[in-house]
Amino acid sequence: KLPLTVEEIINFGESNRELFIKSSTYSIIPITVTEMGLTISWIFSSDPKSISFSVVYQESEDTPLDQCKVLIPMTRCNSHKETIRGQVKVRNPGIYTLIFDNTFSRFISKKVFYHLAVERPVIYDGSDFP
């Protein structure tokens, strides 16, 4: 479990991070978001072989897992062959959790190389209008 805030992701810069996921386990990256309208985006690849990926939304840490909303269902990604990109728009404050799942692999541990970014919406306020 690697909890992050929006500010920590913004401070990542362009660097890539690495997760080591043992066979038959999974890793989660919960991102706590307090403002609406943000876009959380990710890019990842895995080595060796594929990894499963999912994104779930939790209103708060007290919300039971069975009441979490699945934003991206668990999908097996050929991320060892191609880079996987995606994004989710923040509609409500809460915890957006990225799940890298290797539970299907009984013997092979994986490395996941990932980059996260958070974009704030550009709000035009008309201030440059003559």
Backbone bond lengths (Angstrom), bond angles and torsions (degrees), N, CA, C in turn:
res aa  C-N    CA-C-N  psi(-1)  N-CA   C-N-CA  omega(-1)  CA-C   N-CA-C  phi
1 K - - - 1.462 - - 1.520 108.18 -
2 L 1.300 115.43 128.85 1.457 120.81 -175.23 1.528 108.84 -132.12
3 P 1.352 117.69 79.80 1.468 119.10 -175.09 1.530 112.19 -69.04
4 L 1.314 116.14 138.08 1.460 122.13 -179.70 1.518 110.52 -133.76
5 T 1.328 115.59 156.87 1.460 121.20 170.94 1.526 107.69 -111.51
6 V 1.323 115.58 166.34 1.462 121.13 178.65 1.535 109.83 -57.15
7 E 1.331 116.95 -42.63 1.463 120.67 -178.46 1.527 110.97 -62.13
8 E 1.332 116.77 -40.71 1.465 119.40 179.35 1.527 111.19 -63.82
9 I 1.326 116.70 -37.79 1.466 119.90 178.75 1.522 110.07 -67.51
10 I 1.336 117.12 -42.13 1.464 120.42 178.44 1.536 109.32 -60.29
11 N 1.326 117.25 -36.12 1.464 121.15 179.98 1.527 113.41 -75.79
12 F 1.343 117.62 -10.20 1.473 120.99 175.62 1.521 110.55 -56.19
13 G 1.347 115.65 -35.31 1.450 118.93 -170.98 1.512 109.00 68.13
14 E 1.317 115.71 -143.52 1.466 120.52 -177.59 1.526 112.78 -94.38
15 S 1.328 116.88 5.61 1.466 118.70 -173.93 1.525 111.68 -72.46
16 N 1.320 114.77 150.24 1.456 121.09 174.88 1.518 109.17 -95.43
17 R 1.304 115.72 148.96 1.456 121.62 176.87 1.520 108.08 -112.19
18 E 1.329 115.30 164.94 1.455 119.88 -178.33 1.527 108.88 -131.73
19 L 1.324 115.27 135.48 1.466 122.16 174.40 1.517 107.76 -116.52
20 F 1.311 117.11 138.93 1.457 120.76 172.83 1.522 106.66 -107.52
21 I 1.334 116.81 120.53 1.462 120.86 -176.04 1.520 108.18 -118.82
22 K 1.316 115.70 112.67 1.460 120.55 -178.79 1.524 110.49 -66.53
23 S 1.336 115.24 159.00 1.463 119.53 176.43 1.525 109.13 -59.79
24 S 1.312 116.21 146.50 1.475 124.53 178.17 1.523 113.93 64.43
25 T 1.346 118.40 18.76 1.473 120.58 177.34 1.526 109.24 -130.39
26 Y 1.328 115.24 -178.97 1.460 120.86 176.03 1.523 108.91 -143.95
27 S 1.325 116.17 161.43 1.462 121.92 175.72 1.510 108.38 -124.76
28 I 1.334 115.55 145.62 1.460 119.24 177.82 1.525 110.01 -124.42
29 I 1.324 114.51 146.94 1.457 121.40 175.03 1.522 107.04 -122.98
30 P 1.354 117.28 95.14 1.468 119.26 177.46 1.528 110.05 -80.92
31 I 1.325 116.10 129.56 1.463 121.61 179.71 1.521 107.79 -114.04
32 T 1.334 116.05 115.34 1.459 120.88 -179.64 1.528 109.12 -85.38
33 V 1.343 115.88 123.16 1.460 121.59 -176.28 1.528 108.64 -121.46
34 T 1.331 116.23 130.03 1.464 119.81 -179.13 1.522 112.44 -107.94
35 E 1.345 118.08 -15.72 1.467 119.00 -179.12 1.526 111.07 -117.52
36 M 1.328 115.34 146.10 1.455 120.57 -179.32 1.528 110.12 -86.40
37 G 1.343 115.18 162.47 1.456 120.21 174.56 1.515 114.53 89.82
38 L 1.327 117.72 -7.57 1.459 119.91 178.16 1.520 110.15 -73.04
39 T 1.315 116.76 160.87 1.455 122.28 171.50 1.518 107.77 -120.57
40 I 1.325 116.66 123.73 1.456 122.17 175.66 1.524 106.24 -98.98
41 S 1.330 116.61 124.58 1.466 118.54 178.91 1.521 109.96 -125.39
42 W 1.321 114.39 155.94 1.456 120.06 -177.80 1.516 110.11 -142.07
43 I 1.323 113.75 155.52 1.461 123.31 172.50 1.521 104.15 -137.64
44 F 1.341 117.50 132.51 1.461 117.52 176.53 1.528 111.70 -150.55
45 S 1.327 113.39 158.40 1.460 121.34 172.35 1.523 107.02 -141.38
46 S 1.325 116.40 160.59 1.462 120.17 -177.59 1.525 109.99 -129.89
47 D 1.329 114.83 157.35 1.453 120.16 -179.50 1.517 108.35 -152.11
48 P 1.303 121.77 131.41 1.464 125.45 -12.85 1.528 109.31 -86.51
49 K 1.272 118.03 163.19 1.473 124.67 173.83 1.523 113.99 66.70
50 S 1.342 115.23 -174.49 1.462 122.35 -170.43 1.523 112.30 -82.78
51 I 1.339 114.27 166.65 1.470 122.06 175.63 1.524 106.50 -139.04
52 S 1.323 117.52 151.77 1.467 120.39 174.50 1.521 108.76 -95.25
53 F 1.335 115.25 148.22 1.468 120.34 -173.63 1.512 109.56 -138.69
54 S 1.328 115.59 143.62 1.457 121.64 178.73 1.522 109.09 -152.61
55 V 1.338 116.18 157.60 1.463 121.20 173.51 1.520 107.75 -130.53
56 V 1.340 116.40 128.86 1.460 120.92 177.06 1.525 109.69 -125.75
57 Y 1.334 114.41 154.04 1.460 121.71 179.56 1.519 109.17 -114.65
58 Q 1.321 115.58 133.96 1.463 122.71 179.41 1.525 107.00 -127.12
59 E 1.336 116.35 127.76 1.462 119.19 -177.35 1.528 111.61 -61.21
60 S 1.341 116.27 -43.81 1.464 120.71 176.81 1.518 107.99 -152.24
61 E 1.333 116.90 171.37 1.465 119.73 -179.54 1.524 111.57 -63.27
62 D 1.345 116.57 -21.60 1.471 120.51 -179.23 1.522 112.50 -81.12
63 T 1.334 117.33 -15.55 1.464 120.48 -178.48 1.526 109.47 -65.12
64 P 1.352 117.82 125.12 1.475 119.11 178.50 1.525 110.70 -61.77
65 L 1.327 115.71 146.98 1.461 119.94 -175.97 1.517 112.84 -58.95
66 D 1.348 117.61 -32.13 1.467 118.52 -179.16 1.529 111.82 -73.10
67 Q 1.330 117.25 -8.29 1.468 120.22 176.13 1.524 112.15 -103.39
68 C 1.323 116.76 6.00 1.460 120.61 176.46 1.521 109.11 -73.53
69 K 1.312 115.08 150.84 1.453 120.87 -179.70 1.523 108.63 -97.85
70 V 1.335 116.86 125.66 1.465 121.19 178.50 1.533 107.67 -82.42
71 L 1.331 116.10 114.42 1.464 120.49 179.67 1.523 110.70 -87.80
72 I 1.325 116.46 -38.62 1.465 121.82 174.92 1.523 106.45 -131.22
73 P 1.341 117.46 114.04 1.467 119.82 -177.90 1.531 111.19 -62.95
74 M 1.320 116.27 155.40 1.467 121.82 179.60 1.525 109.23 -56.18
75 T 1.323 115.54 121.80 1.455 122.19 -176.96 1.523 109.12 -132.19
76 R 1.312 115.67 132.65 1.468 119.02 176.67 1.526 108.09 -80.35
77 C 1.323 115.94 123.91 1.463 121.58 -174.19 1.524 110.50 -110.02
78 N 1.329 116.69 134.88 1.456 120.89 174.04 1.529 109.47 -81.79
79 S 1.335 114.76 54.63 1.461 120.85 -173.18 1.520 112.34 -74.24
80 H 1.329 117.42 -5.31 1.466 120.30 173.21 1.531 110.53 -82.24
81 K 1.346 116.31 -16.40 1.469 121.43 -179.59 1.519 112.04 -103.81
82 E 1.330 116.42 -31.67 1.466 120.11 -179.02 1.525 109.37 -144.12
83 T 1.326 115.12 154.20 1.462 120.87 178.44 1.525 108.71 -77.11
84 I 1.324 116.72 132.71 1.462 122.20 -179.35 1.529 108.41 -97.16
85 R 1.321 116.12 130.25 1.466 121.41 178.48 1.520 108.88 -124.31
86 G 1.316 115.71 147.42 1.458 119.09 176.06 1.508 110.69 -169.02
87 Q 1.323 114.70 172.72 1.457 119.19 177.43 1.513 109.69 -156.11
88 V 1.309 114.25 160.15 1.460 120.56 176.37 1.524 107.04 -138.45
89 K 1.335 115.12 139.86 1.458 120.62 178.64 1.525 109.18 -91.56
90 V 1.319 115.92 134.32 1.455 121.11 -179.46 1.526 108.74 -81.70
91 R 1.331 116.02 111.16 1.470 120.14 179.22 1.522 111.17 -97.45
92 N 1.330 115.89 -25.16 1.464 120.99 -179.72 1.521 109.05 -140.06
93 P 1.342 116.60 147.48 1.465 118.32 173.30 1.522 109.58 -64.54
94 G 1.307 116.63 152.81 1.456 120.24 -179.87 1.506 110.32 152.95
95 I 1.328 115.52 -154.78 1.458 121.33 -176.95 1.527 108.73 -115.50
96 Y 1.314 115.15 118.66 1.459 122.28 177.42 1.529 106.21 -102.44
97 T 1.332 116.69 116.80 1.460 120.71 -172.55 1.519 111.21 -111.37
98 L 1.330 115.16 122.80 1.459 121.38 173.14 1.527 106.79 -89.95
99 I 1.330 116.54 131.39 1.466 121.52 -178.49 1.523 108.97 -118.24
100 F 1.326 115.74 122.51 1.468 121.70 172.66 1.516 106.01 -107.49
101 D 1.335 115.63 112.98 1.456 121.47 -168.84 1.528 110.71 -111.67
102 N 1.332 115.30 122.63 1.467 121.05 178.16 1.533 109.82 -119.86
103 T 1.326 117.69 21.53 1.466 120.93 -175.78 1.525 112.31 -67.08
104 F 1.347 117.49 -22.04 1.468 120.37 -179.54 1.532 111.40 -75.23
105 S 1.323 117.26 -15.72 1.462 121.10 -175.87 1.526 109.67 -97.03
106 R 1.333 116.52 114.16 1.466 119.21 -174.14 1.518 113.28 -80.66
107 F 1.347 117.07 -24.20 1.466 118.86 -173.27 1.525 114.03 -126.43
108 I 1.317 117.41 -23.25 1.464 119.61 -169.88 1.526 111.44 -101.98
109 S 1.331 115.79 117.60 1.464 120.88 172.14 1.522 108.42 -79.29
110 K 1.319 116.50 155.55 1.466 121.23 -176.69 1.519 110.24 -126.78
111 K 1.324 114.00 153.32 1.459 121.16 167.63 1.513 106.38 -109.28
112 V 1.330 116.15 134.10 1.458 120.67 175.36 1.524 106.92 -115.73
113 F 1.326 115.69 124.08 1.458 121.52 176.37 1.524 105.88 -102.03
114 Y 1.335 116.79 122.27 1.462 118.33 -174.32 1.514 111.73 -137.35
115 H 1.329 114.32 157.64 1.455 121.87 174.07 1.526 106.84 -135.37
116 L 1.321 116.24 132.64 1.463 121.44 178.03 1.523 109.73 -113.89
117 A 1.311 115.93 149.25 1.463 120.52 175.56 1.525 108.46 -143.87
118 V 1.328 115.38 150.83 1.465 121.40 175.62 1.521 107.14 -126.60
119 E 1.320 115.43 129.26 1.459 119.37 178.43 1.516 108.89 -116.88
120 R 1.325 114.24 134.29 1.466 119.14 173.28 1.521 107.60 -90.66
121 P 1.334 116.75 146.03 1.464 118.14 179.50 1.529 109.99 -67.44
122 V 1.315 115.36 145.23 1.461 119.64 174.82 1.516 106.68 -83.75
123 I 1.320 116.21 118.03 1.466 120.14 -178.93 1.525 107.60 -106.62
124 Y 1.315 114.50 117.81 1.451 119.94 -179.47 1.519 108.49 -81.15
125 D 1.337 116.93 121.19 1.460 119.07 -177.41 1.532 112.16 -104.22
126 G 1.346 117.60 2.11 1.453 120.47 177.39 1.520 113.74 75.91
127 S 1.331 118.54 11.38 1.466 120.71 -171.65 1.533 112.67 -71.43
128 D 1.340 117.69 -18.72 1.462 117.49 179.47 1.530 111.83 -94.58
129 F 1.331 115.86 10.18 1.463 120.91 179.03 1.524 108.43 -75.78
130 P 1.343 118.01 131.93 1.492 119.07 -176.65 1.520 113.00 -64.54
